[in-house]
């Protein structure tokens, strides 16, 4: 609270001099606020400054020594007279005690300081504090930034408390209030920007999921350097491909052809996802599937075998549901093998895809030719069966025929293979020569 000195200076036996930039009480400078107002630092609630009633004074009930040599302020305090003011210590402080406090400050020189240098410090702080707070939020747009802002605000509040303890009055409320609007505005803009960025990233992730298996996409999110360096490991590789589709597409409308391929890809994607595999690529009317990414698991071979048999059943049923003039002209073949692969990223700097290379991949692809040669749907290597049953899993060997020794094109020796004939007869290759394509 500030008190005008023109009122407080009455009856004081000292000369009060007003100069352009300061106030002198005798020869002692007095720290004043703007407009030569004297900041008041209260000593406590009402009656902290000794107060006596006029009746006791007239009746002689007050000792002479109590007022001798002292400045006495006379005032009338009555309820409803309006001479009461709120203070930090008392909600109703009599005006006569406020005037007495101001006079005591002038005589004792113990008032709080709120002069021009203090106001300059406040003005500088009012400018720099918002800049500092916004800078901290921009520096760390997370919990660390919020903690730093809170620490600065608490430090400024503590500095004001310490300054007041030493008689310096800094206007903490105005300074902090000036910092709130830019901080709130910046925070609002950051929140809006963050939400927009989150929506953009969510859209990108959703788009990426359409081109990458969800499990693989999540792994890449956690480890952006996944397979930057090639990894050698064991994995199960499955190839699936439609047969007779090339000649069929020559007679079908392009939209109808696209519709067939889309349905087939959706069927493969659903079954592979259910079994925990990864489609590394769709190859026209076929697909390459890996069981072992993003990391190898003991049941990779078992899941690959189960997926291969399930794909046979689901694909046969899908073909049977097609129009007869289409169903009679297409078939499919599947090859599955287990062994060492090299998983890596292939492609240039701007476009890469994850795939596997090695003899295991080549054998799995050639096993489709073995399936076509034996007029069956699936050719599954005994190596994969052994790896699957080595973990305690049991493949539906009742639906598999064999084993047979098959020659793999481009490879010396033979490979033990199991064959799955299907639920309905396969297409006669003599009638449809491209059925083994």
C-alpha positions in Angstrom: 0.0 0.0 0.0 1.2 3.5 -0.8 0.4 6.7 1.1 0.5 10.3 -0.3 3.2 12.2 1.6 1.3 15.5 1.5 -1.0 14.0 4.1 1.6 12.1 6.1 3.9 15.1 6.5 1.6 17.2 8.7 3.0 18.1 12.2 6.4 16.6 11.5 9.2 18.8 12.8 11.4 18.3 9.8 11.6 20.1 6.5 10.1 18.0 3.5 11.8 18.9 0.2 10.6 17.7 -3.1 13.2 17.5 -5.9 12.6 16.3 -9.5 13.9 12.8 -8.9 13.8 12.3 -5.2 12.3 13.4 -1.8 14.3 14.7 1.2 13.1 14.5 4.8 15.5 16.9 6.4 18.8 15.9 4.8 17.9 12.2 4.4 16.5 10.9 1.0 13.2 9.1 1.2 12.5 6.2 -1.2 9.2 6.8 -2.7 7.1 5.1 -5.4 5.7 6.9 -8.5 3.9 10.2 -7.7 5.9 10.6 -4.6 3.8 8.0 -2.8 5.4 6.4 0.3 5.2 2.6 0.3 4.0 1.3 3.6 5.3 -1.8 5.3 2.9 -2.6 8.1 4.3 -3.7 11.4 1.3 -6.0 12.2 -2.5 -5.9 12.7 -4.4 -3.1 14.4 -3.0 -1.7 17.7 0.5 -2.9 16.9 1.3 0.8 17.1 0.2 1.8 20.6 -3.2 3.3 20.6 -5.0 5.1 23.5 -8.5 6.4 23.6 -9.3 10.1 24.0 -11.4 9.4 27.2 -8.4 7.7 28.9 -6.2 10.6 28.0 -8.7 13.2 29.3 -9.3 11.3 32.5 -5.6 11.1 33.1 -5.4 7.3 32.8 -2.5 7.5 30.5 1.0 8.1 32.0 2.8 11.2 30.9 5.8 9.3 29.8 3.7 7.3 27.3 3.3 10.3 25.0 6.1 12.6 26.1 8.6 13.2 23.2 6.5 11.3 20.7 4.6 12.3 17.7 0.9 11.8 18.5 -1.6 11.4 15.7 -5.2 12.2 16.6 -8.0 10.5 14.7 -11.6 9.5 15.1 -12.4 5.9 14.3 -16.1 5.1 14.1 -18.0 2.2 12.5 -19.6 3.4 9.3 -17.3 6.5 9.0 -15.3 4.9 6.2 -12.0 5.4 7.9 -11.0 1.7 7.7 -8.7 0.1 5.1 -7.8 -3.5 4.2 -4.2 -4.5 4.9 -2.2 -7.8 4.7 -2.5 -8.1 8.5 -6.0 -6.9 9.1 -9.0 -6.5 6.9 -10.1 -3.4 8.8 -7.2 -1.2 9.7 -8.1 2.3 11.2 -6.8 5.1 9.1 -5.2 6.8 12.1 -2.9 3.8 12.5 -2.0 3.8 8.7 -1.0 7.5 9.1 1.0 6.6 12.2 2.8 3.9 10.2 3.7 6.3 7.4 5.0 8.9 9.9 7.1 6.2 11.6 8.7 5.3 8.3 9.6 8.9 7.7 11.2 9.3 11.1 12.8 5.9 11.4 13.7 5.5 7.8 12.6 1.8 7.8 10.0 1.9 4.9 10.2 -0.4 2.0 12.2 0.8 -1.0 10.4 1.2 -4.3 12.4 3.9 -6.0 13.4 4.5 -9.7 16.1 1.8 -9.8 13.7 -0.8 -8.4 11.1 0.1 -11.0 13.8 -0.1 -13.8 14.6 -3.7 -12.6 10.9 -4.5 -12.7 10.6 -3.1 -16.2 13.6 -5.1 -17.5 12.2 -8.3 -15.7 8.8 -7.7 -17.3 10.4 -7.8 -20.7 12.9 -10.6 -20.2 10.9 -13.0 -18.1 8.4 -13.8 -20.9 11.2 -14.2 -23.4 13.0 -16.6 -21.0 9.9 -18.6 -20.3 8.9 -18.9 -24.0 12.5 -19.8 -24.8 12.5 -22.6 -22.3 9.3 -24.0 -23.7 10.7 -23.9 -27.2 14.0 -25.5 -26.0 12.3 -28.5 -24.4 8.7 -29.1 -25.6 8.1 -31.8 -22.9 8.0 -32.2 -19.1 11.6 -30.9 -18.8 10.5 -27.6 -20.4 7.6 -27.3 -18.0 9.8 -28.0 -15.0 12.3 -25.4 -16.2 9.5 -22.8 -16.5 8.2 -23.7 -13.1 11.6 -23.4 -11.6 12.1 -19.9 -13.1 8.8 -18.7 -11.8 9.5 -20.1 -8.3 13.0 -18.5 -8.4 11.5 -15.1 -9.2 8.9 -15.5 -6.4 11.7 -16.4 -4.0 13.8 -13.4 -5.2 10.8 -11.1 -4.4 10.4 -12.6 -0.9 14.1 -12.2 -0.1 14.1 -8.6 -1.5 11.0 -7.7 0.7 12.8 -9.2 3.7 15.6 -6.6 3.0 13.1 -3.8 2.5 12.9 -3.8 -1.3 9.5 -4.0 -2.9 9.4 -5.7 -6.2 6.0 -6.0 -7.9 6.0 -9.8 -8.5 2.3 -10.0 -9.4 2.5 -7.5 -12.3 5.7 -9.1 -13.6 4.3 -12.6 -13.5 0.9 -11.5 -14.9 2.8 -9.9 -17.9 4.5 -13.3 -18.5 1.3 -15.3 -18.5 -0.2 -14.2 -21.9 2.8 -14.9 -24.1 3.4 -18.2 -22.3 -0.2 -19.3 -22.7 -0.3 -18.1 -26.3 2.9 -20.0 -27.1 1.7 -23.1 -25.3 -1.6 -22.9 -27.2 0.2 -22.7 -30.5 2.5 -25.6 -29.6 -0.5 -27.7 -28.5 -2.2 -26.9 -31.8 1.0 -27.6 -33.8 1.6 -30.8 -31.8 -1.9 -32.0 -32.5 -1.5 -31.3 -36.2 1.8 -33.1 -36.2 0.3 -36.0 -34.3 -2.6 -36.2 -36.9 -0.1 -36.0 -39.7 2.1 -38.8 -38.2 -1.0 -40.9 -37.5 -2.0 -40.6 -41.2 1.6 -41.5 -42.3 1.6 -44.5 -40.0 -1.8 -45.6 -41.3 -0.5 -45.2 -44.8 2.7 -47.1 -44.0 0.7 -49.9 -42.5 -0.8 -50.5 -45.9 2.7 -51.2 -47.3 4.3 -52.8 -44.3 3.2 -55.6 -42.0 2.0 -54.0 -38.7 4.5 -55.9 -36.6 7.3 -54.9 -38.9 6.1 -51.3 -39.0 6.0 -51.2 -35.2 9.5 -52.6 -35.0 10.8 -50.0 -37.5 9.2 -47.3 -35.4 11.1 -48.5 -32.3 14.4 -49.2 -34.2 14.8 -47.0 -37.3 18.2 -48.8 -38.0 16.5 -52.2 -38.2 18.3 -54.3 -40.8 20.6 -51.5 -42.0 23.3 -54.1 -41.4 22.3 -57.5 -42.9 21.4 -60.2 -40.4 22.0 -63.9 -41.0 19.5 -66.2 -39.3 17.2 -69.2 -39.8 13.7 -68.5 -41.2 10.8 -70.1 -42.9 10.1 -68.9 -46.5 6.7 -69.4 -48.2 5.9 -68.5 -51.8 2.4 -68.5 -53.2 1.4 -67.8 -56.8 -1.8 -68.1 -58.9 -1.5 -70.3 -62.0 -3.3 -69.8 -65.2 -3.7 -66.2 -64.4 -1.7 -64.8 -67.3 -3.9 -66.3 -70.0 -7.0 -65.4 -68.0 -6.1 -61.8 -67.7 -5.8 -61.5 -71.5 -9.6 -62.2 -71.8 -10.8 -60.3 -68.7 -11.6 -56.6 -68.4 -8.7 -54.8 -66.5 -11.0 -53.9 -63.7 -12.1 -57.5 -63.3 -8.4 -58.6 -63.3 -7.6 -56.0 -60.7 -10.5 -57.2 -58.6 -9.4 -60.8 -58.7 -5.8 -59.9 -57.7 -7.0 -57.6 -54.9 -9.3 -60.4 -53.4 -6.4 -62.9 -53.6 -4.0 -60.5 -51.9 -6.5 -59.7 -49.2 -6.9 -63.5 -48.5 -3.2 -64.0 -48.3 -2.7 -61.0 -46.1 -5.4 -62.1 -43.6 -4.1 -65.6 -43.3 -0.4 -64.6 -43.0 -1.2 -61.9 -40.4 -3.2 -64.5 -38.4 -0.2 -66.9 -38.4 2.3 -64.1 -37.5 4.2 -64.0 -40.8 5.5 -61.0 -42.8 4.7 -60.4 -46.4 7.9 -59.0 -47.8 6.3 -58.3 -51.2 3.4 -59.0 -53.5 4.8 -60.3 -56.8 2.0 -59.6 -59.2 -0.4 -62.5 -58.6 1.8 -64.0 -56.0 3.5 -63.2 -52.7 6.7 -63.9 -50.7 6.2 -64.6 -47.0 8.7 -64.8 -44.2 8.4 -66.3 -40.8 11.4 -65.0 -38.7 11.1 -61.3 -38.9 11.4 -58.9 -37.2 13.2 -61.5 -35.1 13.5 -65.3 -35.2 11.3 -67.4 -33.0 11.4 -71.1 -32.1 8.0 -71.8 -33.8 8.7 -70.0 -37.1 8.7 -73.3 -39.0 5.6 -74.5 -37.3 3.7 -71.3 -38.1 4.9 -71.4 -41.7 3.7 -74.9 -42.2 0.3 -74.2 -40.7 0.0 -71.1 -42.8 0.9 -73.0 -46.0 -1.8 -75.6 -45.4 -4.3 -72.9 -44.4 -3.6 -70.9 -47.5 -4.2 -74.1 -49.6 -7.6 -74.6 -48.0 -8.7 -70.9 -48.1 -7.4 -70.4 -51.7 -9.2 -73.5 -53.0 -12.4 -72.3 -51.4 -12.0 -68.8 -52.8 -11.4 -70.2 -56.3 -14.5 -72.5 -56.0 -16.6 -69.5 -55.1 -15.6 -67.6 -58.3 -17.8 -67.8 -61.5 -17.3 -71.2 -63.1 -15.8 -69.7 -66.3 -13.1 -68.1 -64.2 -12.6 -70.8 -61.6 -11.9 -73.5 -64.2 -9.1 -71.6 -65.7 -7.0 -70.7 -62.6 -5.2 -72.6 -59.9 -2.4 -71.9 -57.5 0.8 -73.4 -56.1 2.7 -72.9 -52.9 6.4 -73.7 -51.9 7.7 -73.7 -48.3 11.2 -74.2 -47.0 13.2 -73.6 -43.8 16.8 -72.7 -43.4 19.4 -69.9 -43.2 18.6 -66.5 -44.9 20.2 -63.1 -45.0 17.6 -60.5 -44.0 18.5 -56.9 -45.1 17.3 -53.7 -46.7 17.6 -53.5 -50.4 17.2 -50.4 -52.6 18.6 -46.9 -52.8 18.8 -44.1 -50.3 15.3 -42.8 -51.0 13.4 -46.1 -51.4 14.2 -49.3 -49.6 12.3 -52.6 -48.9 13.0 -55.4 -46.5 13.6 -58.8 -48.0 15.6 -62.0 -47.6 18.1 -63.6 -49.8 20.0 -66.9 -49.9 19.6 -70.6 -50.9 16.6 -71.1 -48.7 14.7 -68.4 -50.6 15.6 -69.9 -53.9 14.6 -73.4 -52.8 11.2 -72.2 -51.5 10.6 -70.5 -54.9 11.6 -73.6 -56.9 9.3 -75.8 -54.7 6.3 -74.2 -56.5 7.7 -75.8 -59.7 7.8 -79.1 -57.8 4.2 -78.6 -56.8 3.2 -77.9 -60.5 5.2 -80.9 -61.7 3.4 -83.3 -59.3 0.0 -81.6 -60.1 -0.5 -80.6 -56.4 -1.1 -77.4 -54.6 1.7 -77.4 -52.0 5.3 -78.6 -51.9 6.7 -78.4 -48.4 10.2 -79.4 -47.6 10.9 -82.1 -45.1 13.5 -79.7 -43.6 10.6 -77.4 -42.6 8.6 -80.3 -41.2 11.5 -81.5 -39.0 12.1 -77.9 -37.8 8.4 -77.5 -37.0 8.0 -80.8 -35.1 11.3 -80.2 -33.3 9.5 -77.6 -31.2 6.7 -80.0 -30.3 4.3 -78.7 -33.0 2.5 -81.2 -35.2 1.6 -80.4 -38.8 -1.5 -81.8 -40.4 0.5 -84.5 -42.0 -2.7 -86.4 -42.7 -3.4 -84.0 -45.5 0.2 -84.2 -46.8 1.4 -87.0 -49.1 4.9 -88.3 -49.2 7.6 -87.9 -48.6 9.0 -87.9 -52.2 12.5 -87.1 -53.5 12.3 -84.0 -55.8 14.9 -82.5 -58.0 15.2 -78.8 -57.5 16.1 -76.8 -60.7 19.6 -75.4 -60.6 20.5 -77.4 -57.6 22.5 -80.6 -57.3 21.0 -83.6 -55.5 17.4 -84.1 -54.4 15.3 -82.7 -51.6 12.7 -84.6 -49.5 9.4 -83.0 -50.0 5.8 -83.4 -48.8 2.9 -82.7 -51.1 -0.7 -81.4 -50.5 -3.1 -82.4 -53.3 -6.0 -80.2 -52.2 -9.7 -80.7 -51.6 -10.6 -80.8 -55.4 -8.6 -82.0 -58.5 -6.1 -79.6 -59.9 -6.2 -78.2 -63.4 -5.2 -80.5 -66.2 -1.9 -78.9 -67.4 -2.4 -80.4 -70.9 -5.6 -78.4 -71.3 -4.1 -75.3 -69.7 -0.4 -75.3 -70.5 0.3 -72.1 -68.5 -1.0 -73.6 -65.3 2.6 -74.3 -64.3 3.7 -70.7 -64.9 
